Structures are given as C-alpha cells and as structure tokens.
Amino acid sequence: MSTKRKPPTLQQKKEEVNRKALLWIGVSLVLLIILIVVLLIVAGN
C-alpha cells in the first residue's frame, strides 16, 4: 500500500473547487473595480 498515490476522484474534486474559487475571486474583483469606478464618477460630479 503506497500512501503517495491519491484516488483520482479526490484530485478531480479539488480541481473543481479551485476553479470555483478562482471564479468567485474574479467576480468579486470585477465587482470591486466597478464599485470604485462608480464612486469616483459620483465623487467627480
């Protein structure tokens, strides 16, 4: 029994979670940028 080998299902699940996390980070960054731009426009006027 080798402990180095991981079941492929676990690896797939981890990849899926990482992709979801990246998606959420991207979405939140975009929303943050939009919010800052809107605030700057409002403050400018």
Secondary structure, 3 states (H helix, E strand, C coil): CCCCCCCHHHHHHHHHHHHHHHHHHHHHHHHHHHHHHHHHHHHHC
